[in-house]
Amino acid sequence: MDIYVKANALCYNAPMPKPRNPAALHHVFRALADPTRLRLLNLIAGREVCVCYFVEILRLSQPKVSRHLAYLRRAGLASARRDGKWMHYRLEIPKNKAAATILREALNHLRNEPQMRQDVARLSSACCAPQKYQIVPGAPRPELL
């Protein structure tokens, strides 16, 4: 009698271990594999955004947004800085040339998606001007965790 066991190895909520090589291709692909993370990347492309805007724009809970942002930080695609009680996030282009190319192409494609354009429009009409949080030229860059 033969017994076969099939293990279910898919676990979507498992935390991503801190990579030894941030922005390695497999980390970039994993980060890009989630629609929420794609929406977040689209919003931080070219600007710094406070976490409070993400909650309002994406209409998701703050813990869920923070979890996805932490995933992007560990993958080396986002950096953050604290301003009082708020965290501000911005896009980080990977040093790995292939990863940087993939990220840029994905962002270029996302700009044409209706959902992504709608998110950016919501950001532009948010009650407080997100431009207030852009990084000043010459200011220290946010830490990459």
N, C-alpha and C positions, 0 to 999 in steps of 0.2 A: 504494500500500500504506500503510495507516494502522497505526501502532503505539501502543498504549495501555499506560500504566504505572500501576499502582495501588500507591501507597505505603502501607505499614502504619504508621500514626501512633500506634498504641496501644503505650505502653511503661509498664507498671505499676511498674517499679522505678526510673524516672527521678526524680532528686531534684526536689523542688518548689522553684522559685526563691523567694528571700526576697521576699515581696509588698511592694509600695510602700504598699498600703493593707490592713494586716492585718484580718482578719475581714470583708473584702468578701464579698458573697454568693457569688461563684463559689469563693472559697477555703473558705468554710464548707461548701458543697455537696461539694466535693472531699474535704474532711476527713471528712465524714459518709458518704462513699461506700464506706468499707471496714469490714468487720465487726470487725476487730481494733481499729481506732480507736474504733468505737462502744463496744466493751467497755471500752476504756481510759477513755473519757469517762464512762461509767456508773460506773466505780470511783472516779474523782476528783470526781464531783459531790458537793459538800458536805463534802469532806474533802481533806486532803493525804496523799499516799501515796508511800512509798519505792519506787524502781524494783525492789528485790529482791522486793517483794510481787507485783508484776505478773508477774514471771517464774514465781513459784510458782503463782499463781492461774490465769493464762492457759495455763500449761504450754507456753510458747514460749521460744525462745532469747533471751538477754539482748540480743544485737545487733538482733534483729528488733523486740523491744519498744522498745528505744532509738530505732530508726529511726522507728517510728510515733509515739513521743512527740515526737521532733524535728519531725516533720511537723505535729503538733498545735500545737507552739510557734510554728512559722513561720506557721501559719494564724491565730495569735492566739487560740487556744482553750484553751491551757494555758500555765502558767508554771512555772518550776523554781527551786529553790534548792539549793545544795550544803551538805551537812552531813558534813564529813570526806570520805570517799570515795564517799558515797551521794548520789544526786540525789533530791529530793522534788518531786512534781508536784501541782499543783492546777488546778482549772478556772478559766478566765478568761471572764467573760461579755463578749461584744463590745460596743463602744460603739455600733456600727451597730444601730439599733433593730430592723430587719428581721432581721438576722443573729442578734441576741439572742433574738428571738421564735422563730425556727426552731430554734435550739439548745435553748431551754427546752422546746419542744414535743417535739422528738426525745428529750430526756432523760426527759420525762414518759411518753412511750410506751415507752421502753426499760425503765423500772422494772417493767413488767408482763410482760416477756419472761422465760420460764423460764431461759434461759441467763444472762441478766443478774442475775436473783435468785440464781442459783447462785453466780455470781462474787462477789456481795456477801456471801453466806453464807460463802464460803471466806475472804474478807478478814476477816470478823468472827472466824473461828476460827483465824486465822494464829497462829503460835507467839508472836510478839511483838505486843503490842497496837498497832494502827495509830493509836489515839487519841493515843499518845505523840507523834505527829508533827503534830498539828493546830496551826494557827497560833494563837498567843496573841493575844488582842485588844490592839491598839495596837502590835503588832510590825511591823517593816518588811515590806512585801509582797515576794514573790519577784520577781526581775527577769524581764521579758518580753523574750526575745531576738528 
